[in-house]
């Protein structure tokens, strides 16, 4: 099929057709860009998000590059080198997610072995010695934030052990019994024991299950050290922000938490052979084989139906603020590995 006969000479010579997003961003003749991406590009262009034509990129690449710019500079998403954001239409998204027709899935991906790691025990025990309630407040707040931005809290870690070691059960008993029934000797069965997990997690697991607002009432703020006051203030902000995000329409209708983690706090020394190393190594190998859960969180966008993307970008700004608070908290309390 030949180019449009009335197209300007520069357009004909460059192999581009009439613009469909803006005068600055034409579409190639031989490209079949989905309408949902064109609708997204138009909305982003009207919002003033910088996008420029590039002969080496197709329209979806140009729009995705514009989205990356907006997330970093407008929303303030942390500039983590291995963080990757991808967009998929309802026609190409993974079948397990089932986004609605005419939608785009915005996925935030960070490989498990690239998440910022921290050794937590020394700092947490010092915090607990100075103010037990503040140490409990730390994990109870992080547990609530993890419903939005996945954090490997002690509670989430125990869930990983259940999944990879105990077939979803509360302890190893059923797994051992099935192995014995299959002819294995109990001494030859390699499985993580519930007692070993509790020995590592200690009080921190119970702290994750506590109500952060109730715990906060038991913190004698005025008697805290200057450094611990800073920790408490950050936790207060984190809790307030998490609570606000969880009741938004965008969270309820469009947000999905994945199986990766924004931060990896180790409750042991993180050495090879340790409990955390063993479980995370198993998880990493599993995720390498199955990429379906390889993301932190995702959002569903409806460019055709939504009059404006402003609420979505405002929501992502809140996510960015929460993310930065979480990273600051772990840098204060933990030891960078």
TAHU-V872691 format. One record per pair of residues at least 12 apart in sequence whose C-alpha atoms are under 6 Angstrom apart, sorted by sequence separation. I is the first residue (numbers start at 1). GAP is how many residues later the second one is. If there is no record, write none. Layout:
I_GAP + I_GAP
This chain:
16_12 + 17_12 + 16_13 + 90_13 + 89_14 + 90_14 + 51_15 + 89_15 + 88_16 + 88_17 + 87_18 + 87_19 + 86_20 + 21_21 + 86_21 + 172_21 + 41_22 + 85_22 + 85_23 + 171_23 + 84_24 + 84_25 + 83_26 + 83_27 + 25_28 + 24_29 + 259_34 + 258_35 + 260_35 + 261_35 + 260_36 + 258_37 + 258_38 + 258_39 + 257_40 + 256_41 + 256_42 + 255_43 + 255_44 + 254_45 + 254_46 + 155_50 + 154_51 + 143_65 + 36_66 + 140_67 + 139_68 + 140_68 + 139_69 + 140_70 + 136_71 + 141_71 + 140_72 + 137_75 + 137_78 + 133_86 + 145_97 + 141_98 + 151_110 + 150_111 + 151_111 + 150_112 + 151_112 + 152_112 + 119_146 + 120_146 + 121_146 + 115_147 + 116_147 + 117_147 + 118_147 + 119_147 + 120_147 + 112_148 + 115_148 + 116_148 + 117_148 + 118_148 + 109_186 + 108_187 + 109_187 + 108_188 + 108_189 + 108_190 + 107_191 + 106_192 + 106_193 + 105_194 + 105_195 + 104_196 + 104_197 + 103_198 + 103_199 + 123_210 + 123_211 + 120_214 + 119_215 + 118_216 + 119_216 + 118_217 + 118_218 + 118_219 + 117_220 + 75_242 + 77_243 + 76_244 + 40_263 + 39_264
